[in-house]
Amino acid sequence: MMFAPYLLTAWVSGTVVAVVAGVVGFFVVLRGNTFFAHAVPHGAFAGAAGAVLIGVDPLLGLGAFAAAGAIGIVLLGRRARHDVVTALTLVTMLALGALFLSRSREYAAEVFALLFGQILGVAPGQIATMLVLGAGCLAILALVARPLLLASVLPSLAAARGVRVGAIDLVFALVVAAATTVSVPVVGALLMFALLVGPPAAAQILARTPGQGLALSLGLTLVTVWSAIALSVGTDLPIGFFATAIGAVLYAASRLLARARRRVP
């Protein structure tokens, strides 16, 4: 039952999303970009809604809005408060999404799919696109891992050593946009944010080195997604509920474990 043929695409797509979210989420939390990671997936759903309205592939609209929103936040945030720019970009894109959906005959179904995902209804043809985009995200992160890590932890030192911090910020923004494009059609905007923050945040509390943090972030995100799929199939309850709840439990447990470590002499 759990591994029935009709569930194969759910397991594969969920694994792809977990790997991408676990790696990208590690840097999201490390850089303190959680609000940014909240804004991009939620705003990008407007692009998918617009694409549905004009009759083109929602993935194209999703990717275009995710990239435009991410780049806009980074560029405008250099001359203004980053949180204000992020919030204004988010509400603007959400307003556009509401406008597009109000003109669509598929209103209720599209809202549910875009916000909460449809992991049990992923078409086999989507898997190849997800794999390409996911591999692209990981390849880019591998290329810029060292300067990205330095710019995330010590931006002033990174600049002094010749790292183009602004360029690194833009590259990472595009990676988050690509990760959003991979994940939102499968798990939805709300769940994508939970995966980018919950397990990676728990991992960084427990890890002692960046390498450990990255590996643990990947492992915890995989456990979260796999457990959520299994529980969803077994109980017929939404996968988003389980993934979010598991992420919250992991974070709370990591805080308790870290506190217990400090008490040990």
C-alpha positions as CSV (number, residue, x, y, z in Angstrom):
1,M,0.0,0.0,0.0
2,M,2.7,2.5,1.1
3,F,4.8,1.8,-2.0
4,A,2.0,1.1,-4.5
5,P,2.8,2.0,-8.1
6,Y,0.5,5.1,-8.1
7,L,2.5,6.5,-5.2
8,L,5.9,6.1,-6.9
9,T,5.9,9.7,-8.2
10,A,5.0,11.0,-4.8
11,W,8.0,9.3,-3.2
12,V,10.3,10.4,-6.0
13,S,9.1,14.0,-6.1
14,G,9.1,14.2,-2.3
15,T,12.7,13.0,-2.2
16,V,13.8,15.6,-4.8
17,V,12.0,18.4,-2.9
18,A,13.5,17.2,0.4
19,V,17.1,17.2,-0.9
20,V,16.8,20.6,-2.5
21,A,15.0,22.1,0.6
22,G,17.5,20.6,3.0
23,V,20.6,22.0,1.3
24,V,19.1,25.4,0.3
25,G,17.4,25.7,3.7
26,F,20.7,25.2,5.5
27,F,22.0,28.5,3.9
28,V,18.6,30.2,4.3
29,V,18.8,29.7,8.1
30,L,22.5,30.4,8.3
31,R,22.1,33.7,6.5
32,G,19.0,34.8,8.5
33,N,17.0,34.8,5.2
34,T,13.9,33.1,6.6
35,F,11.5,36.0,5.8
36,F,13.0,36.1,2.3
37,A,12.3,32.3,2.0
38,H,8.8,33.0,3.2
39,A,8.2,35.7,0.6
40,V,9.5,34.1,-2.5
41,P,7.3,30.9,-2.5
42,H,4.2,32.8,-1.4
43,G,4.7,35.5,-4.0
44,A,5.6,33.1,-6.8
45,F,2.2,31.5,-6.6
46,A,0.8,34.6,-8.2
47,G,2.9,33.8,-11.3
48,A,1.4,30.3,-11.5
49,A,-2.1,31.8,-11.1
50,G,-1.4,34.2,-13.9
51,A,-0.1,31.5,-16.1
52,V,-3.3,29.4,-15.5
53,L,-5.4,32.5,-16.4
54,I,-3.8,32.9,-19.8
55,G,-3.5,29.2,-20.5
56,V,0.2,28.5,-20.3
57,D,2.2,26.1,-18.1
58,P,1.9,27.2,-14.5
59,L,5.6,26.2,-14.0
60,L,6.6,29.0,-16.4
61,G,4.7,31.7,-14.5
62,L,5.9,30.3,-11.2
63,G,9.5,30.4,-12.2
64,A,9.3,33.9,-13.7
65,F,7.6,35.4,-10.6
66,A,9.9,33.6,-8.2
67,A,13.0,34.9,-10.0
68,A,11.7,38.4,-10.4
69,G,10.6,38.6,-6.8
70,A,13.9,37.2,-5.5
71,I,16.0,39.5,-7.6
72,G,13.8,42.5,-6.8
73,I,14.1,42.0,-3.1
74,V,17.9,41.7,-3.2
75,L,18.4,44.8,-5.4
76,L,15.9,47.0,-3.7
77,G,17.0,45.8,-0.3
78,R,20.4,47.4,-0.8
79,R,19.0,50.9,-0.7
80,A,16.3,50.4,1.9
81,R,15.4,48.3,4.9
82,H,15.5,44.7,3.7
83,D,12.5,43.6,5.8
84,V,10.3,46.4,4.5
85,V,11.2,45.7,0.9
86,T,10.6,41.9,1.4
87,A,7.2,42.6,3.0
88,L,6.1,45.0,0.3
89,T,7.2,42.6,-2.5
90,L,5.3,39.8,-0.8
91,V,2.0,41.7,-0.4
92,T,2.3,43.1,-4.0
93,M,2.7,39.6,-5.5
94,L,0.0,38.1,-3.3
95,A,-2.4,40.9,-4.4
96,L,-1.6,40.1,-8.0
97,G,-2.3,36.4,-7.3
98,A,-5.6,37.3,-5.8
99,L,-6.5,39.3,-8.9
100,F,-5.5,36.5,-11.3
101,L,-7.4,33.9,-9.3
102,S,-10.5,36.1,-9.2
103,R,-10.6,36.1,-13.0
104,S,-10.1,32.3,-13.2
105,R,-12.9,29.7,-13.3
106,E,-10.6,27.3,-11.4
107,Y,-10.4,29.5,-8.3
108,A,-10.9,27.0,-5.4
109,A,-8.9,24.2,-7.0
110,E,-6.0,26.4,-8.1
111,V,-5.7,28.1,-4.7
112,F,-5.6,24.8,-2.9
113,A,-3.0,23.3,-5.3
114,L,-0.8,26.4,-5.3
115,L,-0.8,27.0,-1.6
116,F,-0.9,23.4,-0.3
117,G,0.5,21.4,-3.1
118,Q,-0.6,18.2,-4.7
119,I,2.2,15.7,-4.0
120,L,-0.1,12.7,-4.5
121,G,-1.1,13.9,-7.9
122,V,2.3,14.6,-9.4
123,A,2.5,13.6,-13.1
124,P,5.4,11.4,-14.2
125,G,6.3,14.1,-16.7
126,Q,7.0,16.6,-14.0
127,I,9.7,14.5,-12.4
128,A,12.2,15.2,-15.2
129,T,11.7,18.9,-14.9
130,M,12.1,18.7,-11.1
131,L,15.3,16.7,-11.4
132,V,16.8,19.2,-13.8
133,L,16.0,22.2,-11.7
134,G,17.0,20.5,-8.5
135,A,20.3,19.4,-9.9
136,G,20.9,22.9,-11.2
137,C,20.3,24.3,-7.7
138,L,22.7,21.9,-6.1
139,A,25.4,22.5,-8.8
140,I,25.3,26.2,-8.4
141,L,25.5,25.9,-4.6
142,A,28.5,23.5,-5.0
143,L,30.3,26.1,-7.1
144,V,29.8,29.0,-4.7
145,A,29.7,27.1,-1.4
146,R,32.9,28.5,0.0
147,P,32.3,32.2,-0.7
148,L,28.6,31.8,0.1
149,L,29.5,30.3,3.5
150,L,31.9,33.1,4.3
151,A,29.5,35.8,3.1
152,S,26.8,34.3,5.1
153,V,28.7,34.2,8.4
154,L,31.2,37.1,8.1
155,P,30.1,39.4,5.2
156,S,32.7,42.1,6.1
157,L,35.6,39.6,6.1
158,A,34.3,38.1,2.8
159,A,34.3,41.6,1.2
160,A,37.8,42.2,2.5
161,R,39.0,39.0,0.9
162,G,37.6,40.0,-2.4
163,V,34.3,38.1,-2.4
164,R,31.7,40.0,-4.3
165,V,29.0,39.8,-1.6
166,G,26.4,41.5,-3.8
167,A,26.9,39.0,-6.6
168,I,26.7,36.1,-4.1
169,D,23.4,37.5,-2.7
170,L,22.0,37.6,-6.2
171,V,23.1,34.1,-7.0
172,F,21.6,32.7,-3.8
173,A,18.4,34.6,-4.5
174,L,18.1,32.8,-7.9
175,V,18.9,29.5,-6.2
176,V,16.0,30.1,-3.8
177,A,13.8,31.0,-6.8
178,A,14.8,27.8,-8.6
179,A,14.1,25.7,-5.4
180,T,10.7,27.4,-5.2
181,T,10.0,26.4,-8.8
182,V,10.9,22.8,-8.1
183,S,8.9,22.5,-4.9
184,V,5.7,24.7,-4.9
185,P,3.8,22.6,-7.5
186,V,4.5,19.5,-5.4
187,V,4.2,20.6,-1.8
188,G,2.7,24.1,-2.1
189,A,4.0,27.5,-1.0
190,L,3.1,27.0,2.7
191,L,4.8,23.7,3.0
192,M,7.9,24.8,1.1
193,F,8.5,27.5,3.6
194,A,8.2,25.0,6.5
195,L,10.8,22.7,4.8
196,L,13.2,25.5,4.2
197,V,13.2,26.5,7.9
198,G,12.1,23.8,10.3
199,P,14.5,20.9,9.8
200,P,17.5,23.1,8.8
201,A,17.0,25.3,11.9
202,A,17.0,22.1,14.1
203,A,20.1,20.9,12.4
204,Q,22.1,24.1,13.0
205,I,21.2,23.9,16.7
206,L,22.7,20.4,17.0
207,A,25.6,20.7,14.6
208,R,29.1,21.8,15.7
209,T,30.5,22.5,12.2
210,P,29.0,23.8,8.9
211,G,29.6,20.4,7.4
212,Q,27.7,18.6,10.1
213,G,25.0,21.2,9.8
214,L,24.5,20.7,6.1
215,A,24.5,16.9,6.4
216,L,22.1,17.0,9.3
217,S,19.8,19.5,7.6
218,L,19.6,17.2,4.6
219,G,18.9,14.1,6.7
220,L,16.2,15.8,8.9
221,T,14.5,17.2,5.8
222,L,14.4,13.8,4.2
223,V,13.0,12.2,7.4
224,T,10.4,14.9,7.6
225,V,9.1,14.5,4.0
226,W,9.2,10.7,4.0
227,S,7.4,10.5,7.4
228,A,4.8,13.1,6.2
229,I,4.1,11.1,3.0
230,A,3.8,7.8,5.0
231,L,1.5,9.4,7.6
232,S,-0.6,11.1,5.0
233,V,-1.1,7.9,3.0
234,G,-1.9,6.0,6.2
235,T,-4.4,8.5,7.7
236,D,-5.7,10.3,4.6
237,L,-4.9,13.6,6.3
238,P,-3.0,16.5,4.4
239,I,0.7,16.0,4.0
240,G,1.3,19.6,4.8
241,F,0.0,19.2,8.4
242,F,2.4,16.3,9.1
243,A,5.4,18.0,7.5
244,T,4.9,21.2,9.4
245,A,4.2,19.4,12.7
246,I,7.2,17.1,12.3
247,G,9.5,20.2,11.5
248,A,8.2,21.9,14.6
249,V,8.7,18.8,16.8
250,L,12.3,18.5,15.4
251,Y,13.1,22.1,16.2
252,A,11.6,21.8,19.8
253,A,13.5,18.6,20.4
254,S,16.8,20.1,19.2
255,R,16.4,23.0,21.6
256,L,15.8,20.6,24.5
257,L,18.7,18.4,23.5
258,A,21.0,21.5,23.2
259,R,20.0,22.7,26.6
260,A,20.6,19.2,28.1
261,R,24.1,19.2,26.5
262,R,24.9,22.5,28.2
263,R,23.9,21.1,31.6
264,V,26.2,18.1,31.3
265,P,29.6,19.0,33.1
